[in-house]
Amino acid sequence: MERMTGPARRQLLGGLGAALALGAASRIAPVAAQGSAAAQGSAAAQGSLPGAGSGSPAFGPLKRVRAGDLDIAYAEAGPAEGRPVLLLHGWPYDIHSYVEVAPVLADAGYRVLIPYLRGYGATRFVSEATPRNGQQAALAVDAVDFLDALKIERALVAGYDWGARTACILAALWPQRCRALVSVSGYLIGSQQANAMPLPPKAELQWWYQFYFATERGREGYARYTRDFARLIWELASPRWHFDDATFARSAAAFENPDHVAVSIHNYRWRLGLAPGEARYDAIESKLATFPRIAIPTITLEGDANGAPHPEPAAYARKFSGPYAHRTLTGGIGHNLPQEAPRAFAQAVVDVDGL
């Protein structure tokens, strides 16, 4: 899950109870589905999605590509000539967050690409000597390397949790590679300096696992009880999502990656300045610490039952300087928004393509 930084943290410090009603601010108005510039033969040109196929959704055989430090395993759906969409998952989840999003976008004519992040699933480090680094810049460079490896010049980028942060970083620092952005919980770019600012006690309580991970007891506990820990996070972050055992088990298999614990623990320790990053990412982190604005077309999403710490939409609206809209989804939608509301997430991808 994602820690709030910069403007979002200051807004939270100013008033934890503030809430924004849907459509209450003029910059945060929902957009109607609009016709997009079509991928070749894309049904998305009409601004609406075809119905998903019948039966239980599942990915086909995974593909693999060497990309920078990683040998990345990824799912792909849709026509090879379609407009690329890069979907990025979060912690502690996996590519199956998009198992119902992918066929809808594929039927609309998009080429859908869903990589396992470093430390998840069948993705592996190429070298044993590479640090098992979870800092934000490392994950962003992984995403750029992935696009490079597939010879994709520009893609729509979308994500939630760690994936939303990575998508925001791509949109801010590599806008030439991003056609548009869909980000759950808005602007999630952070910095160690911003994370050093304490929050009120009730807000800090929501980050209990971050403090747990700061200890060796926490590292050992996560290593020993990875599945139990992840399931607890799912339940807390999406209190009204009634997933079954099979759904959880399908994603939990991704945590058996030999680097999952190391990458996860480093991610949270790095945020608090308790673990060093790599010098090769210093220039990127320096840029991110200025909280750069995002100028590409963007739609941000939020669920009305997100139990994870998250900023209010008003706290980040001004970070998006290009065409922008926000949507709050009702009906008990929690933190894992693309899996809990796949059609609404897919529709946002189509609609942002037309902004």
Residue pairs with C-beta under 8 A, 6 or more apart in sequence:
1 90
1 91
1 161
1 233
1 237
1 308
1 309
1 335
2 90
2 161
2 162
2 164
2 165
2 185
2 188
2 190
2 308
2 309
2 310
3 190
3 195
3 207
3 210
3 271
3 309
4 12
4 188
4 190
4 309
4 310
4 311
4 315
5 188
5 189
5 190
5 191
5 194
5 195
5 291
6 187
6 189
6 190
6 191
6 194
6 291
7 187
7 291
7 311
7 315
7 316
7 318
7 319
8 186
8 187
8 311
8 315
8 316
9 194
9 197
9 199
9 311
10 315
11 18
11 311
11 312
11 314
11 315
12 199
12 203
12 311
12 315
13 197
13 199
13 200
16 200
16 202
16 203
18 312
18 314
19 312
20 28
20 312
20 313
20 314
22 30
22 327
22 328
22 330
23 29
23 30
25 313
25 314
25 317
27 317
27 318
27 324
27 326
28 313
28 314
28 317
28 325
28 326
29 325
29 326
30 325
30 326
30 327
31 299
31 325
31 327
31 351
31 355
32 47
32 351
33 47
33 48
33 347
33 350
33 351
33 354
34 47
34 351
34 354
34 355
35 45
35 46
35 47
35 354
36 42
36 44
36 45
36 47
36 350
36 351
36 353
36 354
37 45
37 353
37 354
38 44
38 45
38 83
38 109
39 79
39 81
39 82
39 83
39 109
39 110
39 111
40 79
40 81
40 82
40 83
40 109
41 79
41 81
41 82
41 109
42 82
42 83
42 108
42 109
42 110
43 49
43 50
43 107
43 108
43 109
44 105
44 108
44 109
44 110
44 350
44 353
47 350
47 351
47 354
48 347
48 350
49 104
49 105
49 107
49 108
49 343
49 346
49 347
49 350
50 104
50 107
50 108
51 107
52 100
52 103
52 104
52 107
52 343
53 103
53 107
57 99
57 100
57 102
57 103
58 99
59 75
59 77
59 95
59 96
59 99
59 102
59 114
60 75
60 76
60 77
62 73
62 74
62 75
62 121
62 122
63 73
63 74
63 75
63 76
64 71
64 72
64 73
64 74
64 122
65 71
65 72
65 74
65 146
65 149
65 150
66 72
66 126
66 149
67 142
67 145
67 146
67 148
67 149
68 141
68 142
68 145
68 146
68 148
68 149
69 118
69 125
69 126
69 127
69 130
69 142
69 145
70 118
70 123
70 124
70 125
70 126
70 142
70 145
71 123
71 124
71 125
71 126
72 115
72 116
72 123
72 142
72 146
72 149
73 115
73 116
73 121
73 122
73 123
73 124
74 95
74 113
74 114
74 115
74 116
74 146
75 95
75 98
75 102
75 112
75 113
75 114
76 111
76 112
76 113
76 114
77 102
77 103
77 105
77 106
77 111
77 112
78 102
78 105
78 106
78 107
78 109
78 110
78 111
78 112
79 106
79 109
79 111
80 111
81 111
82 106
82 109
82 110
82 111
83 109
83 110
83 111
83 155
83 156
83 179
83 353
84 110
84 111
84 113
84 147
84 150
84 152
84 154
84 155
84 156
85 105
85 110
85 111
85 112
85 113
85 155
85 156
85 157
85 158
85 349
86 113
86 115
86 143
86 146
86 147
86 152
86 155
86 156
86 157
86 158
86 167
87 95
87 98
87 101
87 102
87 112
87 113
87 114
87 158
87 159
87 163
87 338
88 115
88 117
88 143
88 157
88 158
88 159
88 162
88 163
88 164
88 166
88 167
89 95
89 97
89 98
89 114
89 116
89 117
89 120
89 159
89 160
89 161
89 162
89 163
90 97
90 159
90 160
90 161
90 162
90 163
90 164
90 336
91 161
91 162
91 264
91 267
92 226
92 229
92 230
92 233
92 234
92 255
92 264
93 161
93 234
93 251
93 336
93 339
94 116
94 120
94 121
94 251
94 253
94 254
94 255
95 114
95 115
95 116
95 120
95 121
95 254
96 247
96 250
96 251
96 339
97 160
97 251
97 336
97 338
97 339
98 112
98 114
98 338
98 339
98 342
99 339
100 339
100 342
100 343
101 112
101 338
101 342
101 345
101 346
101 349
102 112
102 114
104 342
104 343
104 346
105 112
105 346
105 349
105 350
106 112
108 346
108 350
110 156
110 349
113 146
113 150
113 152
113 155
115 123
115 143
115 146
116 122
116 123
116 254
116 257
117 123
117 139
117 142
117 162
117 163
117 263
118 125
118 132
118 134
118 138
118 139
118 142
118 259
118 263
119 132
119 134
119 257
119 259
119 260
119 261
119 262
119 263
119 264
120 254
120 255
120 257
120 260
121 253
121 254
121 257
122 257
123 257
124 257
124 259
125 132
125 259
131 266
131 278
132 259
132 262
132 263
132 266
133 263
133 266
133 270
133 277
133 278
134 262
134 263
134 264
134 265
134 266
134 267
134 268
134 270
135 266
135 267
135 270
135 277
135 278
135 281
135 285
136 165
136 166
136 169
136 189
136 190
136 285
136 288
137 169
137 277
137 281
137 284
137 285
137 288
138 277
138 278
138 281
139 162
139 165
139 166
140 166
140 169
140 170
140 173
140 284
141 281
141 284
142 166
143 157
143 166
143 167
143 170
144 170
144 174
144 177
147 153
147 155
147 177
153 177
154 176
154 177
154 178
154 179
155 177
155 178
155 179
156 178
156 179
156 180
156 181
156 182
156 349
156 352
156 353
157 167
157 170
157 171
157 178
157 180
157 181
157 182
158 167
158 181
158 182
158 183
158 338
158 345
158 348
158 349
159 165
159 166
159 167
159 182
159 183
159 184
160 183
160 184
160 185
160 335
160 336
160 337
160 338
161 184
161 185
161 308
161 335
161 336
162 267
164 183
164 184
164 185
164 186
164 188
165 188
165 189
165 190
167 181
167 182
167 183
168 181
168 183
168 187
168 188
168 189
168 294
169 189
169 288
170 177
170 178
171 178
171 181
171 294
171 296
171 298
172 189
172 288
172 292
172 293
172 294
173 284
173 287
173 288
173 292
175 294
175 295
175 296
178 296
179 296
179 297
179 353
180 296
180 297
180 298
180 299
180 352
180 353
180 355
181 294
181 296
181 297
181 298
181 299
181 352
182 298
182 299
182 300
182 301
182 345
182 348
182 349
182 352
183 298
183 299
183 300
183 301
184 300
184 301
184 302
184 303
184 335
184 337
184 338
184 345
185 300
185 301
185 302
185 306
185 308
185 310
185 311
186 300
186 302
186 310
186 311
186 313
186 315
186 316
186 317
186 319
186 326
187 291
187 294
187 300
187 311
187 316
187 319
187 320
189 288
189 291
189 292
190 271
190 288
191 285
191 288
191 289
191 291
192 270
192 271
192 272
192 273
192 285
192 289
193 289
194 289
195 271
195 272
195 273
196 272
196 273
198 204
199 207
203 309
204 211
206 308
206 309
207 309
209 218
209 229
209 233
209 268
210 268
210 271
210 272
211 218
212 218
212 221
212 222
213 219
213 222
213 264
213 265
213 268
213 269
214 268
214 269
214 272
214 274
218 265
219 261
219 265
221 229
222 229
222 261
222 264
222 265
223 261
226 252
226 255
226 260
226 261
227 252
227 255
230 248
230 251
230 252
230 255
231 248
231 252
234 241
234 243
234 248
234 336
236 307
236 308
237 306
237 307
237 308
237 334
237 335
237 336
238 303
238 305
238 306
238 307
238 333
238 334
238 335
238 336
238 340
239 305
239 307
239 334
240 305
240 332
240 333
240 334
241 332
241 333
241 334
241 336
241 339
241 340
254 260
266 275
269 275
270 276
270 277
277 285
291 319
293 318
293 319
293 320
293 321
294 319
294 320
294 321
294 322
295 320
295 321
295 322
296 322
297 322
297 323
297 324
297 352
297 353
297 355
298 320
298 322
298 323
298 324
298 325
298 352
298 355
299 324
299 325
299 326
299 327
299 348
299 351
299 352
299 355
300 313
300 316
300 320
300 324
300 325
300 326
300 327
301 326
301 327
301 328
301 329
301 337
301 344
301 345
301 348
302 310
302 313
302 326
302 327
302 328
302 329
302 337
303 328
303 329
303 332
303 333
303 334
303 335
303 337
303 340
303 341
304 328
304 329
304 330
304 331
304 332
304 333
305 332
305 333
305 334
306 333
306 334
306 335
306 337
307 334
307 335
308 334
308 335
310 335
313 326
313 328
317 324
317 326
322 355
323 355
324 355
325 351
325 355
327 344
327 348
329 337
329 341
329 344
331 341
333 340
333 341
333 344
334 340
337 344
337 345
338 345
